[in-house]
Amino acid sequence: MRAISAIIALAGAVSIIGVAEAATCLVHRTNSGGGEKIVSPYGVDRTGRASAGWHQGLDITNSAGMGDPILSGTNGTVSFSYQARGAGNYATVTSGDMRFLYMHMRRVLTELNGKNVSAGQQIGEMGCSGLANCPVHLHLGAMMRGDALQASGAAGRVWREGAGKSGTPLTADQIKSAMPTAWYLVNPEPFLDHQIPFDGSGGQPAVYGPQMGGWRSQTLPRTCSPDQTTFENPRLASTTGTGSSDAALDSQSTNRSGSEGFAATMAGQERRGVVVELAKQTTAELAQTAQSSALAYQAQMDSAMAHLLVEEVDGATR
């Protein structure tokens, strides 16, 4: 019995240590992709330029336009709703600790309502529903469950679901106190399956100035984490496509070394982008490997415990 007790204690220790899980990322593109670009970024106050208030998603256009199939970027459960003034026909796909919103669709596949869908499965068609006048586009939103948000260390522009576009972004302390089962709007960029270029035509860089970190040529690298604290400091962002000053980089290296936000900011700098992206991918792979190893080890411990129990029972009945 002492051996069994030791096995149980060790298995418990493995369970307590655990391995942190990354949030659910998109694993498939959301549209046909040709000519794809972002025409309105996340987290900017569009008052005076478009609908008043904060933009809490990404507006994506492509060459196909009206009627282009909208595809779920993840496996999950889909639900459909309609909002006459605002989101129009929209879908919510819940996948683990994330929910992804697909808005303004011309048509949704209502027969799928409440069912599980697969990544890459069509859920509707691109359109402009809910808006009086607009370029045909997909508004892609991302929401993270409160318990996952707390663990992410995020301190960027985050809103609780239902706060509305006029709501003030949460403070870092409010994010740390997020309700575990509530849902919070976060920047979809780090959750995309690929990086998408921003529309830089027609003086758009000036329009994107209020964007976290200023204008950049494409969306943030894939990290599956909403932490982008450093992007709140516009001095670090390059508005010309060239790198920020070494002094700024060194300063942030001292203050933010190792954080998700720091890594994402460095990825926005042309000189270091490739290196940091590789580092991020390596980190994610190591985390996945660690999680797989922990699960495999747990399975081995469970098997060993079962064998010992059988031996104890056999010994007791002899």
Backbone hydrogen bonds, N-H to C=O, Kabsch-Sander energy under -0.5 kcal/mol:
donor,donor_aa,acceptor,acceptor_aa,energy
5,S,1,M,-2.5
6,A,2,R,-2.1
7,I,3,A,-2.3
8,I,4,I,-2.7
9,A,5,S,-2.5
10,L,6,A,-2.5
11,A,7,I,-2.6
12,G,8,I,-2.2
13,A,9,A,-1.9
14,V,10,L,-2.0
15,S,11,A,-2.0
16,I,12,G,-2.2
17,I,13,A,-2.5
18,G,14,V,-2.4
23,A,224,C,-1.1
26,L,191,F,-2.8
27,V,73,G,-3.2
28,H,73,G,-0.9
36,E,33,G,-1.9
37,K,61,T,-2.0
38,I,197,P,-2.6
39,V,37,K,-0.6
39,V,59,D,-2.4
40,S,59,D,-0.9
43,G,55,H,-3.0
44,V,41,P,-0.5
46,R,44,V,-0.8
46,R,53,G,-2.6
48,G,50,A,-0.6
49,R,46,R,-2.8
50,A,46,R,-2.6
54,W,165,K,-3.1
55,H,44,V,-2.5
56,Q,54,W,-0.7
58,L,140,L,-2.5
59,D,40,S,-2.3
60,I,58,L,-0.7
60,I,138,L,-3.2
61,T,37,K,-2.4
63,S,34,G,-3.5
67,G,126,M,-2.8
68,D,65,G,-2.3
70,I,124,G,-2.8
71,L,30,T,-2.3
71,L,69,P,-0.5
72,S,121,Q,-2.7
76,G,117,V,-2.0
77,T,94,T,-2.0
78,V,115,K,-2.5
79,S,92,T,-1.9
81,S,90,Y,-2.4
83,Q,88,G,-1.5
86,G,84,A,-0.6
86,G,130,G,-2.1
88,G,83,Q,-1.9
89,N,105,M,-0.6
90,Y,81,S,-2.4
90,Y,88,G,-0.6
91,A,102,Y,-2.1
92,T,79,S,-2.6
93,V,100,F,-2.5
94,T,77,T,-2.6
94,T,92,T,-0.6
95,S,93,V,-0.5
95,S,98,M,-3.1
98,M,95,S,-1.5
99,R,143,M,-2.7
100,F,93,V,-2.3
101,L,141,G,-2.3
102,Y,91,A,-2.5
103,M,101,L,-0.5
103,M,139,H,-2.3
104,H,87,A,-3.1
105,M,89,N,-2.4
106,R,125,E,-2.0
107,R,125,E,-0.7
109,L,123,I,-2.3
110,T,108,V,-1.6
112,L,109,L,-2.3
113,N,110,T,-1.8
114,G,78,V,-3.0
115,K,112,L,-2.6
117,V,76,G,-3.4
120,G,72,S,-3.5
121,Q,118,S,-2.3
123,I,70,I,-2.9
124,G,70,I,-1.3
125,E,107,R,-2.3
126,M,68,D,-2.9
127,G,137,H,-0.7
129,S,104,H,-1.1
131,L,128,C,-1.4
137,H,127,G,-1.9
138,L,60,I,-2.7
139,H,103,M,-1.1
139,H,137,H,-0.5
140,L,58,L,-3.0
140,L,138,L,-0.8
141,G,101,L,-2.3
141,G,139,H,-0.6
142,A,186,V,-0.6
143,M,99,R,-3.1
144,M,184,Y,-2.8
145,R,97,D,-2.4
146,G,182,A,-2.6
147,D,180,P,-2.0
149,L,145,R,-2.3
150,Q,146,G,-2.5
151,A,147,D,-1.6
152,S,148,A,-1.2
153,G,149,L,-0.8
153,G,150,Q,-0.8
154,A,149,L,-0.7
158,V,156,G,-0.9
159,W,185,L,-1.5
161,E,183,W,-3.0
163,A,160,R,-2.2
167,G,164,G,-1.4
170,L,158,V,-3.1
175,I,171,T,-2.1
176,K,172,A,-2.1
177,S,173,D,-1.1
178,A,175,I,-1.7
182,A,179,M,-1.2
184,Y,144,M,-2.0
185,L,159,W,-3.2
186,V,142,A,-2.5
191,F,188,P,-2.1
192,L,188,P,-0.6
192,L,189,E,-1.5
198,F,217,S,-2.3
199,D,38,I,-2.9
200,G,198,F,-0.8
204,Q,201,S,-1.1
206,A,203,G,-1.1
207,V,203,G,-1.0
208,Y,204,Q,-2.3
209,G,206,A,-1.0
211,Q,208,Y,-2.1
213,G,231,F,-0.9
214,G,211,Q,-3.2
219,T,196,I,-2.0
223,T,190,P,-1.4
223,T,221,P,-0.6
224,C,190,P,-2.5
231,F,228,Q,-1.6
232,E,229,T,-2.1
233,N,230,T,-1.9
236,L,233,N,-1.7
237,A,234,P,-1.0
239,T,237,A,-0.5
249,L,245,S,-2.1
250,D,246,D,-3.0
251,S,247,A,-2.3
252,Q,248,A,-2.4
253,S,249,L,-2.3
254,T,250,D,-1.7
255,N,251,S,-1.7
256,R,252,Q,-3.3
257,S,253,S,-0.9
259,S,256,R,-2.3
263,A,259,S,-2.2
264,A,260,E,-2.5
265,T,261,G,-2.2
266,M,262,F,-2.5
267,A,263,A,-1.8
268,G,264,A,-0.8
268,G,265,T,-1.1
269,Q,266,M,-1.5
270,E,268,G,-0.5
272,R,269,Q,-0.9
273,G,269,Q,-1.7
276,V,272,R,-2.5
277,E,273,G,-2.6
278,L,274,V,-2.2
279,A,275,V,-2.1
280,K,276,V,-2.8
281,Q,277,E,-2.5
282,T,278,L,-2.6
283,T,279,A,-2.4
284,A,280,K,-2.4
285,E,281,Q,-2.5
286,L,282,T,-2.6
287,A,283,T,-2.3
288,Q,284,A,-2.5
289,T,285,E,-2.6
290,A,286,L,-2.8
291,Q,287,A,-2.4
292,S,288,Q,-2.7
293,S,289,T,-2.7
294,A,290,A,-2.5
295,L,291,Q,-2.4
296,A,292,S,-2.6
297,Y,293,S,-2.7
298,Q,294,A,-2.4
299,A,295,L,-2.3
300,Q,296,A,-2.1
301,M,297,Y,-2.4
302,D,298,Q,-2.6
303,S,299,A,-2.3
304,A,300,Q,-2.5
305,M,301,M,-2.5
306,A,302,D,-2.2
307,H,303,S,-2.2
308,L,304,A,-2.3
309,L,305,M,-2.4
310,V,306,A,-2.2
311,E,307,H,-2.3
312,E,308,L,-2.5
313,V,309,L,-2.6
314,D,310,V,-2.8
315,G,311,E,-2.5
316,A,312,E,-2.0
317,T,313,V,-1.4
318,R,314,D,-0.7
